[in-house]
Amino acid sequence: MNLLKGLPLALSLLLPLAGQATTDARLQTVMQKVQAGEPVTLATVGGSITTGYAAQPPRERGWAAQLASALGPGVRLVNAGVSGTDSAAGVQRLQSQVLDAAPDLVIVEFGVNDQWLDPAVRGSSYEAILRKLLTAPKPPAVVVLGLTQQGNQPRDAVDLQLRLAAHYGVTALDFGRWMQARVDAGQERWADLHDEPVHPNALGHQRIAKALTQLLSDAARGPVAAPAPLPAPLFGRAHEFTQLLMGDTLAPYAQHGFARGGEVHPEWPDQKPGWVTRADDAEAHFLVHGAEIAVFHAENEQFRNLEARVDDGPWVTLRGQVPERRGYLGWHYTVVGRDIEPTAHLLHVRVKRDEWQGSGRPASLLAVMSAGVYPATERRSDFIPRALPGPLVAPDDAHLRWSGRIGTNTRGKLLAWSGSELRARFTGRQLGLSFETAHWGTSHFTVEIDGRRHWLAAPGQSATDWQLREPLTDGEHTLRLVKRTEASMAETTFLGLRLAPGGRLLAPPPARRMKLAFYGDSITAGACNGDLGTDQYDDLYFHDGTRAYGALTAERLGADYVGIAVSGIGITATWGDLLMPQVWNRVAPRLDAPVAPADPQEPDVVLLNLGQNDHGFPASKGQHIAPDFAPRYLAFVRQLRGRYPHAKLVLLAGGMTAWKDEPAIPRALAQAVATLRGEGDARVWTYTFQAFAYAHPRIDVHAQMADELTRFLQTEVLK
C-alpha cells in the first residue's frame, strides 16, 4: 500500500523541512513519479542504523526497508548502510555503492557515527557527499536524515549536517526534533525507541520510517524551488577528491612482520583482507597521496594498538584495543596526516610498544583513505601573489646561505638545477619572495619554514611577488627554499625576499659539514616521482627533485646537495637535443649557458648515474646501445675527475631497469673503476641499486634507493 496517499496535511506539518519554505524540485519530481507508480530507485547511505541494526531482520525491518515498502511497489531500494562507517568512509564508497546504481533519491544518514568522527574532518567529508551527489551526471534528489542518540543528544554532528542541508537547498529531516516534539506532547517516550543509547530498536526504526514518509508526502506538493547553482563549499573540497587503498591496492613497498589477513568488514561489498600481525616489531610502509591521510581499522577488546605517521610527522595511535567494544567489532577512521601538501607521501605503520607488548594479540589495518588528491585546478598554494611592503633583501645578502649550483645574472640568482637551495634565519610574522622567469615553464619550490613544508609555484611570466598566506608566530624563524623542478623544464631568477615591518635577517644557519654532487638523468631529477598513475610531464607539480634519492641521501648525511640532472639525457644517446658531456659543467642545461665557476667548496663525493637513456632511446628504435658507450663513459668520468681532483667518485647504476636489460652498462662501470684504480686513483667505487621500478621510480623507490646508498656511503666510501 502507498502510505503517501491520504496522509492528513495537519500531521505532515508536524515536520518542518529544515526551515525551507519551498520544496527541492528534484525531490518533488521523484515523489510525483512515486505517486504515479513509475519505477524509482531509492538509495540510502549511512552506518549501522541504516543497515537496520537492532531491527529483526535488519535488512527487512530497518527504517530503509520500511520506507521503501511504504513508498510502493515501484521503488527499488539500494541500501548502502555499512555499520561503523562515518561520512569520511562513506564518501570513499559513495561512487561504487550509491552513484553507480543511478539512484533517483538518496537519503544520507551519518548523524550518530559522525559524532565520533574527528571534528576537523566531519564538515568536509559530509559536505563532499552532498556535493558529489548534486554534481553527479544524473543528480538525484537528496534528503539529509539527521539522527541522534537516545534523548536527542549530542547534536554537534547533526546540527552541522542540517546547516549543510540548508546551504545546499536540500530537504532535511531533523528526527531528534521531530521525536522531541512528540515526547513534549506526551505522545512518545525516548526510552521506548531504544534498548540502548545508540541504536533504535524495532519501534525506533518504525518511527524513523514514519517521519520520512511524512516528509516525502510534503515534498510531493506545494511550491517548488528550482535547483540553484552549487554554492561555494563551507568546509573546502578535500573529500571530493579521494583515494582508497584496500585489497590488492593496499600493497606496502616494504614491510616485515605483517601478513595478509585480519578482519574484513562483513557489510562492505567486495572488500578484501588488509594486513595483520601478532609481532611486536612489525612495520609496514605505503606510498599514498593527498592532503589528508587516514587509516581505516577494526577495534574491539581483543586487538592491539598500532601507530602511524606520514613522512617524518608525529606518530599517531591507531587505537585497536577498545575494551568497550566487547564481543563485537567496531571500525574507525583515524587521521594520521592532516593539512599536508596534496602530493605523494610515505605512510609508516608499526605496532605500538605499550602495555600489550608480548601479548600475542593481533593488530590490523583494513584500508588507507586519503582526501585532497586534488586536480591542478583545485590545488591551493600557501603563498598568494602579493608583494609585502618594504625593501627587497638582495639575493647576495651576506645573511643568506646558498647551496647547489647557483647561477647569477643582472637581476639576481639564477635557479636552474633542482636542489638549488637558500637557507636563512629571520624575525617577523610575514615572509615575501620575489621571482622572475628566466626561461620557460613554471618552477615549483618547497618553502620550508620552521620545519613545515609549503609549496610555491613561480609561473612562466614576468616578475612575481609572493606572500605567505598565513602569518607566522612571533620570534625567530628558519627558512629553507629549494627548487624542485628540474632545470630542463623551468629556470627562474630569484630577485630577493621581503620581511614584515620590523623583521630582520639573523646570522645565517651554520654551514653543513659535507657536500654531495649528483650527475644523472630523470631518475636523479626525481621526474614523475609523485605521479599518481602513469608517468606524465604535463603537471610538473608532482616532479619533486627534493624527494629524489640523491637529495634524500644528502639530507640523511647532513650534507649540501648539488643535483645536475636532465630527463632523457645520456652520454651517447638522448631523448632531447643535448648529451650530458655538453652541459654537465654549466649553470643551466643550455649550450648558451655559461660554464659554472670552480666550486668554492669541492664536493666530498661526486656520484654519477647515467646509462638508462643510452640504452632506452636506441632500444625504442629497435637498436642497440652505442658500441663505444664504455670508452665515452670513461671519458666523461675523467672529465669529472678533472673538475673534482680530490673528491671521491661513485659510479651508480639503477633506479630503473637499463642495467638489467643491457649488460654493457654494468660492464662499462666496472671497467671504468678498474681503469682508474689501475692508474692509481683509489677514490672511485661503483654501486648498483637493488630498488628499481619499470616506470619512473616513485618516492617509495627513491626512499629505498636512499637507504641503500646511505648505507653504502657510510660503510664503504666515508669510513
C-alpha positions as CSV (number, residue, x, y, z in Angstrom):
1,M,0.0,0.0,0.0
2,N,1.2,3.5,-0.8
3,L,1.2,5.3,2.5
4,L,1.7,8.7,0.9
5,K,-1.9,8.8,-0.2
6,G,-4.5,10.2,2.2
7,L,-2.0,11.4,4.8
8,P,-3.6,14.3,6.7
9,L,-1.9,17.6,5.9
10,A,-2.0,18.6,9.6
11,L,0.1,15.6,10.5
12,S,2.6,16.3,7.8
13,L,3.1,19.9,9.0
14,L,4.5,18.5,12.3
15,L,7.6,18.0,10.2
16,P,9.4,21.2,9.0
17,L,11.7,20.9,6.0
18,A,14.7,22.3,7.9
19,G,13.2,25.8,7.7
20,Q,12.5,25.6,3.9
21,A,9.5,27.4,2.5
22,T,9.7,25.5,-0.8
23,T,10.5,22.0,-1.9
24,D,13.5,20.9,-3.8
25,A,12.3,20.5,-7.4
26,R,14.2,17.2,-7.9
27,L,12.6,15.7,-4.8
28,Q,9.1,16.8,-5.9
29,T,9.7,15.2,-9.3
30,V,10.8,12.0,-7.8
31,M,7.8,11.9,-5.4
32,Q,5.4,12.6,-8.3
33,K,6.9,9.6,-10.1
34,V,6.3,7.5,-7.0
35,Q,2.7,8.6,-6.7
36,A,2.2,7.7,-10.4
37,G,3.6,4.2,-9.8
38,E,6.6,4.7,-12.0
39,P,9.9,2.9,-11.2
40,V,12.1,4.8,-8.8
41,T,15.5,3.8,-7.3
42,L,15.9,4.8,-3.6
43,A,19.4,4.7,-2.2
44,T,20.2,5.0,1.5
45,V,23.8,5.6,2.7
46,G,24.9,5.6,6.4
47,G,26.0,3.5,9.3
48,S,24.6,0.7,11.3
49,I,21.2,2.4,11.8
50,T,20.8,2.5,8.0
51,T,21.7,-1.2,7.8
52,G,18.7,-1.8,10.1
53,Y,20.8,-2.8,13.2
54,A,18.5,-3.8,16.1
55,A,15.5,-4.4,13.9
56,Q,14.9,-8.1,13.1
57,P,15.7,-9.0,10.4
58,P,17.7,-5.8,9.8
59,R,17.6,-5.5,6.0
60,E,13.8,-6.2,6.0
61,R,12.6,-4.3,9.1
62,G,15.1,-1.4,9.3
63,W,13.9,2.1,8.5
64,A,15.2,2.0,4.9
65,A,13.2,-1.2,4.1
66,Q,10.1,0.1,5.8
67,L,10.3,3.4,3.9
68,A,10.8,1.6,0.5
69,S,7.8,-0.6,1.3
70,A,5.7,2.4,2.2
71,L,6.5,4.3,-1.0
72,G,5.1,1.5,-3.1
73,P,6.0,-1.5,-5.3
74,G,7.7,0.7,-7.9
75,V,10.5,1.6,-5.5
76,R,13.8,-0.3,-5.7
77,L,15.9,0.0,-2.6
78,V,19.7,0.2,-2.7
79,N,20.8,0.0,1.0
80,A,24.4,1.3,1.2
81,G,24.4,1.2,5.0
82,V,27.7,-0.1,6.4
83,S,28.0,-0.4,10.2
84,G,30.7,1.6,11.9
85,T,31.3,3.9,9.0
86,D,31.0,7.7,9.1
87,S,30.9,10.2,6.3
88,A,34.7,10.1,5.9
89,A,34.4,6.4,5.0
90,G,31.1,7.0,3.3
91,V,32.5,9.4,0.7
92,Q,35.1,6.8,-0.2
93,R,32.4,4.2,-1.1
94,L,29.8,6.6,-2.5
95,Q,30.5,6.0,-6.2
96,S,30.6,2.2,-6.2
97,Q,27.8,1.7,-3.6
98,V,25.5,4.5,-4.4
99,L,26.1,6.5,-7.6
100,D,26.8,3.5,-9.8
101,A,23.2,2.4,-9.1
102,A,21.9,5.7,-10.7
103,P,19.5,6.4,-7.9
104,D,16.6,8.9,-8.2
105,L,16.6,9.6,-4.5
106,V,19.4,9.4,-1.9
107,I,18.9,9.6,1.9
108,V,22.1,10.4,3.7
109,E,22.4,9.3,7.4
110,F,25.6,9.8,9.4
111,G,24.4,11.8,12.3
112,V,25.3,9.3,15.0
113,N,28.6,8.0,13.6
114,D,29.9,11.4,12.6
115,Q,29.5,12.4,16.3
116,W,32.6,10.2,16.9
117,L,34.4,11.3,13.7
118,D,37.2,13.8,14.1
119,P,35.6,17.2,14.3
120,A,38.2,18.6,12.0
121,V,37.1,16.1,9.3
122,R,33.3,15.8,9.6
123,G,32.4,19.1,7.9
124,S,34.5,18.4,4.8
125,S,33.6,14.8,4.5
126,Y,29.8,15.2,4.9
127,E,29.8,18.2,2.6
128,A,31.7,16.2,0.0
129,I,28.9,13.6,-0.1
130,L,26.3,16.2,-0.8
131,R,28.5,17.9,-3.5
132,K,29.3,14.6,-5.2
133,L,25.6,13.7,-5.3
134,L,24.5,17.1,-6.5
135,T,27.2,17.2,-9.3
136,A,26.7,13.6,-10.5
137,P,26.0,13.2,-14.2
138,K,22.4,12.4,-13.2
139,P,21.9,14.3,-9.9
140,P,19.5,12.5,-7.6
141,A,17.2,14.2,-5.2
142,V,18.9,14.3,-1.8
143,V,17.4,14.1,1.7
144,V,19.6,14.7,4.8
145,L,18.4,12.4,7.7
146,G,19.7,13.9,11.0
147,L,19.6,11.1,13.6
148,T,20.9,11.5,17.2
149,Q,21.3,9.1,20.0
150,Q,18.6,8.5,22.6
151,G,17.3,11.7,24.0
152,N,18.3,13.9,21.0
153,Q,21.9,14.4,22.4
154,P,24.6,15.1,21.4
155,R,23.8,17.2,18.4
156,D,27.1,18.6,17.2
157,A,27.3,16.4,14.0
158,V,23.6,16.6,13.3
159,D,23.4,20.4,13.6
160,L,26.4,20.7,11.2
161,Q,24.6,18.4,8.7
162,L,21.4,20.4,8.9
163,R,23.4,23.5,8.3
164,L,24.9,22.0,5.2
165,A,21.5,20.8,4.0
166,A,20.2,24.4,4.2
167,H,23.4,25.7,2.5
168,Y,22.8,23.4,-0.5
169,G,19.0,23.7,-0.5
170,V,18.2,20.1,0.1
171,T,15.4,18.7,2.2
172,A,16.3,17.6,5.7
173,L,14.6,15.6,8.5
174,D,15.8,16.5,12.0
175,F,14.5,13.3,13.6
176,G,15.6,14.4,17.0
177,R,13.4,17.5,16.8
178,W,10.5,15.5,15.3
179,M,10.7,13.0,18.1
180,Q,11.2,15.5,20.8
181,A,8.1,17.4,19.8
182,R,6.1,14.1,20.2
183,V,7.7,13.5,23.6
184,D,6.9,17.0,24.7
185,A,3.3,16.4,23.6
186,G,3.1,13.3,25.7
187,Q,2.7,11.1,22.6
188,E,6.0,9.2,22.8
189,R,8.9,8.3,25.1
190,W,12.5,8.2,24.0
191,A,13.0,5.1,26.1
192,D,10.5,3.2,24.0
193,L,12.6,3.7,20.9
194,H,15.9,2.5,22.2
195,D,17.0,-0.6,24.2
196,E,20.5,1.0,24.4
197,P,21.6,4.6,23.9
198,V,22.9,4.4,20.3
199,H,20.7,2.2,18.1
200,P,17.0,2.5,17.8
201,N,15.0,-0.7,18.3
202,A,12.3,-2.0,16.1
203,L,9.9,0.7,17.2
204,G,12.6,3.3,16.7
205,H,13.1,2.2,13.1
206,Q,9.3,2.3,12.5
207,R,9.2,5.9,13.8
208,I,12.1,6.9,11.6
209,A,10.3,5.4,8.5
210,K,7.1,7.2,9.6
211,A,8.8,10.6,9.9
212,L,10.4,10.2,6.5
213,T,7.1,9.1,5.0
214,Q,5.6,12.3,6.2
215,L,8.5,14.4,4.9
216,L,8.2,12.9,1.5
217,S,4.5,13.4,1.4
218,D,5.0,17.1,2.0
219,A,7.6,17.1,-0.8
220,A,5.0,15.8,-3.3
221,R,3.1,19.0,-3.2
222,G,3.4,22.7,-2.5
223,P,5.6,25.4,-4.0
224,V,8.8,24.3,-5.7
225,A,12.3,25.8,-5.7
226,A,14.3,25.2,-8.9
227,P,17.7,23.7,-8.4
228,A,20.1,26.6,-7.6
229,P,23.7,26.8,-8.8
230,L,26.0,24.8,-6.5
231,P,27.2,27.3,-3.8
232,A,30.8,27.6,-2.6
233,P,31.8,25.0,-0.1
234,L,31.8,25.8,3.6
235,F,34.5,23.3,4.6
236,G,36.7,23.0,1.5
237,R,36.7,20.4,-1.2
238,A,39.3,17.9,0.1
239,H,37.0,14.9,0.4
240,E,35.6,15.3,-3.1
241,F,39.0,14.1,-4.3
242,T,39.9,10.9,-2.6
243,Q,42.0,7.7,-2.9
244,L,41.1,4.4,-1.4
245,L,43.7,1.7,-0.9
246,M,42.4,-1.7,0.1
247,G,42.8,-5.2,-1.0
248,D,45.4,-5.6,-3.8
249,T,46.0,-1.8,-4.0
250,L,46.9,-1.7,-0.3
251,A,50.4,-3.0,-1.0
252,P,53.4,-1.9,1.1
253,Y,56.6,-1.1,-0.6
254,A,58.4,-2.6,2.4
255,Q,57.2,-4.5,5.4
256,H,58.2,-7.1,7.9
257,G,56.1,-9.0,10.4
258,F,52.7,-8.3,8.7
259,A,50.7,-10.8,6.6
260,R,47.6,-10.6,4.5
261,G,44.6,-11.1,6.7
262,G,42.7,-9.6,9.6
263,E,39.1,-8.7,10.0
264,V,37.2,-7.7,6.8
265,H,34.1,-5.5,7.2
266,P,31.2,-8.0,6.7
267,E,28.9,-5.4,5.3
268,W,31.3,-3.7,2.8
269,P,30.8,-5.4,-0.6
270,D,33.9,-6.8,-2.4
271,Q,36.3,-5.9,0.4
272,K,39.5,-7.9,0.6
273,P,41.7,-8.6,3.6
274,G,44.1,-5.9,4.8
275,W,47.2,-6.6,6.9
276,V,47.5,-8.2,10.3
277,T,50.3,-9.1,12.7
278,R,51.0,-10.5,16.1
279,A,54.7,-9.5,16.2
280,D,55.9,-6.8,18.5
281,D,58.3,-5.3,15.9
282,A,56.1,-5.5,12.8
283,E,56.1,-2.5,10.5
284,A,54.8,-1.6,7.0
285,H,55.3,1.3,4.7
286,F,53.0,2.5,1.9
287,L,53.0,5.1,-0.9
288,V,50.0,7.3,-0.5
289,H,48.7,10.6,-2.0
290,G,46.7,13.5,-0.7
291,A,46.4,16.4,1.8
292,E,44.8,14.1,4.5
293,I,45.9,10.5,5.1
294,A,43.8,8.2,7.4
295,V,43.8,4.6,8.3
296,F,40.6,2.6,8.5
297,H,40.9,-0.2,11.0
298,A,39.0,-2.5,13.3
299,E,38.7,-2.1,17.1
300,N,37.5,-4.2,20.0
301,E,38.7,-5.7,23.3
302,Q,40.9,-8.3,21.5
303,F,43.1,-6.1,19.3
304,R,46.4,-4.3,19.9
305,N,47.2,-0.8,19.0
306,L,49.2,0.4,16.0
307,E,50.8,3.7,15.4
308,A,51.4,5.5,12.2
309,R,52.9,8.7,10.7
310,V,53.2,10.4,7.4
311,D,56.7,11.1,6.1
312,D,58.6,12.4,9.2
313,G,55.5,13.7,11.0
314,P,54.4,12.8,14.5
315,W,53.3,9.3,15.4
316,V,49.6,8.9,15.8
317,T,48.0,6.0,17.8
318,L,45.6,3.7,15.8
319,R,43.5,2.6,18.7
320,G,42.6,-1.1,18.1
321,Q,42.4,-2.0,21.8
322,V,39.0,-0.7,22.8
323,P,37.6,-2.5,25.9
324,E,34.0,-1.1,25.4
325,R,33.8,-3.0,22.1
326,R,33.3,-6.3,24.0
327,G,32.2,-9.1,21.8
328,Y,31.8,-7.2,18.5
329,L,33.9,-5.3,16.0
330,G,34.0,-1.5,15.6
331,W,35.6,0.4,12.8
332,H,37.4,3.7,12.9
333,Y,38.8,6.4,10.6
334,T,41.9,7.7,12.2
335,V,43.6,10.7,10.6
336,V,47.4,10.3,10.6
337,G,48.4,13.3,8.4
338,R,46.3,16.4,8.1
339,D,46.8,19.7,6.2
340,I,49.8,18.3,4.4
341,E,50.9,19.2,0.9
342,P,48.5,17.5,-1.5
343,T,51.1,15.3,-3.2
344,A,52.8,11.9,-2.7
345,H,53.7,10.8,0.8
346,L,55.0,7.8,2.7
347,L,52.8,6.3,5.3
348,H,54.7,4.3,8.0
349,V,52.8,1.9,10.3
350,R,54.1,-0.1,13.2
351,V,52.9,-2.0,16.2
352,K,52.8,0.3,19.2
353,R,55.1,-0.5,22.1
354,D,52.7,-0.3,25.0
355,E,51.2,-2.4,27.8
356,W,50.1,-5.0,25.3
357,Q,53.7,-5.8,24.1
358,G,54.3,-9.5,24.1
359,S,50.6,-10.3,24.4
360,G,50.4,-12.1,21.0
361,R,47.2,-10.2,20.3
362,P,46.5,-9.2,16.7
363,A,46.8,-5.7,15.3
364,S,45.4,-5.0,11.9
365,L,44.6,-2.3,9.3
366,L,42.0,-2.7,6.6
367,A,42.4,0.3,4.3
368,V,44.1,3.6,3.8
369,M,41.8,6.5,2.9
370,S,43.2,9.7,1.5
371,A,41.5,13.1,0.8
372,G,42.8,16.1,-1.0
373,V,44.0,14.3,-4.1
374,Y,43.4,17.5,-6.0
375,P,43.5,18.1,-9.7
376,A,45.7,21.0,-10.7
377,T,42.7,23.4,-10.8
378,E,41.9,22.8,-7.1
379,R,45.4,23.0,-5.6
380,R,46.0,25.9,-3.3
381,S,49.4,27.2,-2.5
382,D,50.3,28.5,0.9
383,F,51.5,31.7,-0.9
384,I,49.4,34.4,-2.6
385,P,50.6,36.7,-5.4
386,R,51.1,39.9,-3.4
387,A,54.2,41.9,-2.5
388,L,54.9,42.8,1.1
389,P,55.7,46.4,1.7
390,G,59.2,47.3,2.4
391,P,62.6,46.9,0.9
392,L,63.8,43.9,-1.0
393,V,66.6,41.9,0.6
394,A,69.1,41.3,-2.2
395,P,69.8,37.6,-3.1
396,D,73.5,38.1,-2.5
397,D,73.0,39.5,1.0
398,A,75.6,38.0,3.4
399,H,72.9,36.7,5.7
400,L,71.6,34.3,3.1
401,R,73.3,30.9,2.7
402,W,73.2,29.2,-0.8
403,S,74.0,25.7,-1.8
404,G,73.8,23.8,-5.1
405,R,74.9,25.1,-8.4
406,I,73.6,28.7,-8.4
407,G,74.0,31.0,-11.4
408,T,73.9,34.8,-11.5
409,N,72.5,37.3,-13.9
410,T,71.9,41.0,-13.9
411,R,68.7,40.6,-11.9
412,G,69.6,38.1,-9.2
413,K,70.4,34.4,-8.6
414,L,69.6,32.0,-11.4
415,L,68.0,28.9,-10.0
416,A,68.1,26.3,-12.8
417,W,69.1,22.9,-11.3
418,S,66.7,21.2,-9.0
419,G,68.0,21.1,-5.4
420,S,69.2,24.8,-5.7
421,E,68.8,25.9,-2.1
422,L,68.6,29.0,0.0
423,R,68.7,29.0,3.8
424,A,68.2,31.9,6.2
425,R,67.1,32.9,9.7
426,F,64.8,35.9,10.3
427,T,62.3,37.5,12.6
428,G,58.9,38.8,11.9
429,R,55.5,37.3,11.2
430,Q,55.5,37.6,7.4
431,L,57.6,36.5,4.5
432,G,57.6,37.5,0.9
433,L,59.6,36.0,-2.0
434,S,60.2,37.6,-5.4
435,F,60.9,35.7,-8.6
436,E,61.3,36.4,-12.3
437,T,61.1,33.8,-15.0
438,A,64.4,33.4,-16.7
439,H,63.5,30.7,-19.3
440,W,60.1,29.0,-20.0
441,G,58.0,27.0,-17.7
442,T,56.7,27.1,-14.1
443,S,59.2,26.4,-11.3
444,H,57.9,24.6,-8.3
445,F,59.6,25.3,-4.9
446,T,59.4,23.8,-1.5
447,V,59.5,26.5,1.1
448,E,60.2,25.1,4.5
449,I,59.6,27.4,7.4
450,D,60.4,26.2,10.9
451,G,60.4,22.7,9.5
452,R,56.9,22.9,7.9
453,R,56.8,22.3,4.2
454,H,54.9,24.8,2.0
455,W,54.6,24.7,-1.8
456,L,55.0,27.7,-4.2
457,A,54.8,27.8,-8.0
458,A,56.6,30.6,-9.8
459,P,54.8,30.6,-13.2
460,G,56.3,31.3,-16.6
461,Q,55.6,35.1,-16.7
462,S,57.3,38.3,-15.7
463,A,58.4,39.2,-12.2
464,T,56.1,38.0,-9.4
465,D,56.0,38.6,-5.7
466,W,54.6,36.0,-3.3
467,Q,53.5,36.4,0.3
468,L,52.9,33.7,2.8
469,R,49.2,33.3,3.2
470,E,49.0,32.8,6.9
471,P,51.1,34.9,9.4
472,L,53.8,33.3,11.4
473,T,54.3,33.4,15.2
474,D,56.4,36.0,16.9
475,G,60.1,35.3,17.3
476,E,62.9,33.7,15.2
477,H,62.2,31.6,12.1
478,T,64.2,29.4,9.8
479,L,63.7,29.4,6.1
480,R,64.7,26.8,3.5
481,L,63.8,27.5,-0.1
482,V,64.5,24.6,-2.5
483,K,63.8,24.4,-6.3
484,R,62.3,21.1,-7.1
485,T,61.5,21.4,-10.8
486,E,64.3,20.1,-13.0
487,A,66.4,22.6,-15.0
488,S,65.3,21.4,-18.4
489,M,61.7,22.2,-17.6
490,A,62.0,25.7,-16.0
491,E,64.5,28.3,-14.9
492,T,63.8,31.1,-12.5
493,T,65.7,34.1,-11.2
494,F,65.4,34.8,-7.5
495,L,65.2,38.6,-7.0
496,G,65.1,38.6,-3.2
497,L,62.9,38.4,-0.2
498,R,60.9,40.7,2.0
499,L,60.2,40.6,5.7
500,A,57.4,42.1,7.8
501,P,57.9,45.7,9.1
502,G,60.4,45.4,12.0
503,G,61.6,42.0,10.8
504,R,65.3,41.4,10.2
505,L,67.7,38.8,8.9
506,L,69.7,37.0,11.5
507,A,73.1,35.3,11.2
508,P,72.8,32.5,8.5
509,P,72.3,28.9,9.5
510,P,75.6,27.0,10.1
511,A,77.3,25.5,7.0
512,R,76.9,21.8,6.5
513,R,79.9,19.7,7.1
514,M,79.8,17.8,3.8
515,K,78.8,18.2,0.2
516,L,77.5,15.6,-2.4
517,A,77.2,16.3,-6.1
518,F,75.0,14.0,-8.3
519,Y,75.0,13.8,-12.1
520,G,72.2,11.9,-13.7
521,D,69.0,11.8,-15.8
522,S,65.3,11.7,-15.0
523,I,65.9,9.3,-12.1
524,T,68.2,11.6,-10.3
525,A,66.0,14.6,-11.2
526,G,63.0,12.9,-9.5
527,A,60.9,13.0,-12.6
528,C,57.4,11.5,-12.1
529,N,58.2,10.6,-8.5
530,G,55.0,12.0,-7.2
531,D,52.7,11.0,-10.1
532,L,49.5,9.1,-9.3
533,G,49.1,6.6,-12.1
534,T,51.2,6.6,-15.2
535,D,54.2,8.8,-15.9
536,Q,53.4,12.2,-17.1
537,Y,55.1,15.5,-17.9
538,D,52.0,17.8,-18.2
539,D,51.8,18.7,-14.5
540,L,55.3,19.2,-13.1
541,Y,54.0,19.8,-9.6
542,F,54.4,16.1,-8.9
543,H,58.0,16.0,-10.1
544,D,60.0,16.8,-7.0
545,G,63.8,16.8,-7.1
546,T,63.9,17.4,-3.3
547,R,62.4,13.9,-2.8
548,A,64.7,12.1,-5.3
549,Y,67.2,9.6,-3.9
550,G,70.2,11.9,-4.2
551,A,68.6,14.8,-2.3
552,L,67.4,12.3,0.3
553,T,70.8,10.8,0.7
554,A,72.4,14.2,1.2
555,E,69.7,15.1,3.8
556,R,70.3,11.9,5.8
557,L,74.0,12.5,5.8
558,G,73.6,16.2,6.8
559,A,75.3,17.3,3.5
560,D,74.8,20.0,1.0
561,Y,73.3,18.7,-2.3
562,V,74.1,19.5,-5.9
563,G,71.9,17.9,-8.5
564,I,72.9,18.1,-12.1
565,A,70.2,16.0,-13.8
566,V,68.2,16.2,-17.0
567,S,65.3,13.9,-18.1
568,G,66.1,11.9,-21.2
569,I,69.8,12.6,-21.2
570,G,72.7,10.2,-21.6
571,I,76.3,10.1,-22.6
572,T,75.9,8.6,-26.1
573,A,72.1,9.0,-26.7
574,T,69.4,11.3,-25.6
575,W,65.6,11.8,-25.9
576,G,66.3,15.5,-26.3
577,D,68.9,17.7,-28.0
578,L,71.8,17.5,-25.6
579,L,74.2,15.0,-24.2
580,M,75.4,15.2,-20.6
581,P,79.1,15.9,-21.6
582,Q,77.8,19.1,-23.3
583,V,76.1,20.6,-20.3
584,W,77.4,19.0,-17.2
585,N,79.5,21.9,-16.1
586,R,77.1,24.8,-17.0
587,V,74.8,26.8,-14.8
588,A,71.9,25.5,-16.8
589,P,71.3,22.7,-19.4
590,R,71.7,25.0,-22.4
591,L,74.7,25.4,-24.8
592,D,74.4,29.2,-24.3
593,A,74.6,28.9,-20.5
594,P,78.0,29.9,-19.1
595,V,80.3,27.3,-17.6
596,A,79.9,27.4,-13.8
597,P,83.0,28.7,-12.0
598,A,85.0,26.4,-9.8
599,D,83.2,25.3,-6.7
600,P,84.2,27.3,-3.6
601,Q,83.9,24.0,-1.7
602,E,84.7,20.9,-3.7
603,P,82.2,18.1,-3.1
604,D,83.3,15.4,-0.8
605,V,81.6,12.8,-3.0
606,V,80.6,13.0,-6.7
607,L,78.1,10.4,-7.9
608,L,77.2,9.6,-11.5
609,N,74.0,7.7,-12.5
610,L,73.7,7.6,-16.3
611,G,73.1,4.8,-18.8
612,Q,69.3,4.4,-18.7
613,N,68.8,6.6,-21.8
614,D,71.9,5.4,-23.5
615,H,70.0,2.1,-23.6
616,G,66.4,3.2,-23.6
617,F,66.5,5.6,-26.6
618,P,68.1,3.3,-29.1
619,A,66.0,0.4,-27.8
620,S,62.9,2.4,-28.6
621,K,64.0,2.3,-32.2
622,G,65.0,-1.4,-32.2
623,Q,68.7,-0.6,-31.9
624,H,71.5,-1.5,-29.5
625,I,73.4,0.7,-27.2
626,A,76.3,2.6,-28.8
627,P,79.3,0.3,-29.3
628,D,81.6,3.0,-27.9
629,F,79.5,3.5,-24.8
630,A,82.2,2.2,-22.4
631,P,85.1,4.4,-23.6
632,R,82.8,7.5,-23.8
633,Y,81.6,6.8,-20.3
634,L,85.1,6.5,-19.1
635,A,86.0,9.8,-20.8
636,F,83.2,11.6,-19.0
637,V,84.3,10.1,-15.7
638,R,87.8,11.6,-16.4
639,Q,86.1,15.0,-17.0
640,L,84.5,14.7,-13.6
641,R,87.8,13.8,-12.1
642,G,89.4,16.8,-13.7
643,R,86.9,19.2,-12.2
644,Y,86.9,17.4,-8.8
645,P,90.5,16.2,-8.3
646,H,90.1,15.5,-4.6
647,A,86.5,14.1,-4.5
648,K,85.5,10.5,-4.1
649,L,83.7,9.2,-7.2
650,V,80.9,6.7,-7.1
651,L,79.5,5.3,-10.3
652,L,75.9,4.3,-9.9
653,A,73.6,2.1,-11.9
654,G,69.9,1.5,-11.3
655,G,66.6,3.0,-10.2
656,M,65.1,1.7,-13.5
657,T,66.0,-1.4,-15.5
658,A,68.5,-0.5,-18.1
659,W,71.3,-2.1,-16.2
660,K,69.3,-5.3,-16.1
661,D,68.4,-5.2,-19.7
662,E,71.8,-4.1,-21.1
663,P,74.9,-5.9,-19.8
664,A,77.1,-3.2,-21.4
665,I,76.2,-0.7,-18.7
666,P,77.4,-2.6,-15.6
667,R,80.4,-3.8,-17.6
668,A,81.3,-0.2,-18.5
669,L,81.1,0.9,-14.9
670,A,83.3,-2.0,-13.7
671,Q,85.8,-1.2,-16.5
672,A,85.9,2.4,-15.6
673,V,86.6,1.7,-11.9
674,A,89.3,-0.9,-12.9
675,T,91.0,1.5,-15.2
676,L,91.1,4.4,-12.8
677,R,92.3,2.3,-10.0
678,G,94.9,0.7,-12.2
679,E,96.2,4.3,-12.8
680,G,96.5,4.9,-9.1
681,D,93.1,6.6,-8.5
682,A,91.8,4.6,-5.4
683,R,89.0,7.1,-4.7
684,V,86.4,5.5,-7.1
685,W,83.7,3.0,-6.4
686,T,80.7,1.5,-8.2
687,Y,77.3,0.7,-6.7
688,T,74.2,-0.9,-8.3
689,F,70.8,-0.2,-6.7
690,Q,68.6,-3.2,-5.8
691,A,65.5,-1.0,-5.6
692,F,64.1,-0.2,-9.0
693,A,60.9,0.5,-11.0
694,Y,59.9,-0.3,-14.5
695,A,58.4,3.1,-15.0
696,H,60.0,6.2,-13.3
697,P,60.5,5.4,-9.7
698,R,58.1,7.0,-7.2
699,I,59.1,8.4,-3.9
700,D,58.8,5.0,-2.2
701,V,61.5,3.6,-4.5
702,H,63.6,6.7,-4.1
703,A,63.4,6.3,-0.3
704,Q,64.7,2.7,-0.7
705,M,67.4,3.8,-3.0
706,A,68.5,6.5,-0.5
707,D,68.5,3.8,2.3
708,E,70.8,1.7,0.2
709,L,73.1,4.5,-0.9
710,T,73.4,6.0,2.6
711,R,74.5,2.6,4.0
712,F,76.9,2.1,1.1
713,L,78.5,5.6,1.6
714,Q,78.7,5.2,5.3
715,T,80.3,1.7,5.2
716,E,82.4,1.8,2.1
717,V,83.2,5.4,1.0
718,L,83.1,7.7,4.0
719,K,84.6,5.4,6.6
